[in-house]
Structures are given as C-alpha cells and as structure tokens.
C-alpha cells in the first residue's frame, strides 16, 4: 500500500465530516419543509462521500513532509 493511499485513508473521515457539516448546514438553512430536508440530507451524505474521495486523494501528497521541505527554503545558521 502506498504512502499516498495510507494518508488518504487517515484523512478521509475528517474531510468527509467537514463536507457533511457544510452540506447539512446549507440544507437546513435553505429548505423549509421536512420532506425537502430529508432528501437534502440524503443528498448531502452521497455528495460528501463522492466528493471526499478525490479531494483526499488530491490533498494527501500535500501532507507529506517531502512536499513541505521542497517548498520551504533551507535554514541558514544566522536564522537560528
């Protein structure tokens, strides 16, 4: 199993929770009837699952230390 896959599996739940929270708040604020809210929440669950997978796959390489080291200039002795 690659490092990217492992990082994606670790952060998938957190990303999905944030997407679900945003979608649920939007659903509750925008709908008036309980029938619409029920379908809105079901849609929110489906979309958070579908959007969460590619989003975590895109985000995973950016959480590696190598990515940070490549984009940060090295420390000089006078910086310490």
QUIGIPE-V494637 format. One line per field, one symbol per residue. phi: phi as a letter, one per 30 degrees, with the letter a starting at -180 (. if undefined). psi: psi as a letter, one per 30 degrees, with the letter a starting at -180 (. if undefined). burial: b if it has 16 or more other ideal C-beta (glycine too) atoms within 10 Angstrom, else e. A space follows every 50 residues. Layout:
phi=???
psi=???
burial=???
//
This chain:
phi=.dddddddddcedddddddddddddddddccccddddddddddddddddd dddddddddeddcdddddddccdddcdddd
psi=kleeeeeeeefeeeeeeeeeeeeeeeeeefkelfeeeeeeeeeeeeeeee feefeeeefeffgkeeeeeffkklkleff.
burial=eeeeeebbeebbeebbeebbeebbeebeeeeeeeeeeeebbeebeeebee ebeebbeeebeeeeeeeeeeeeeeeeeeee
//
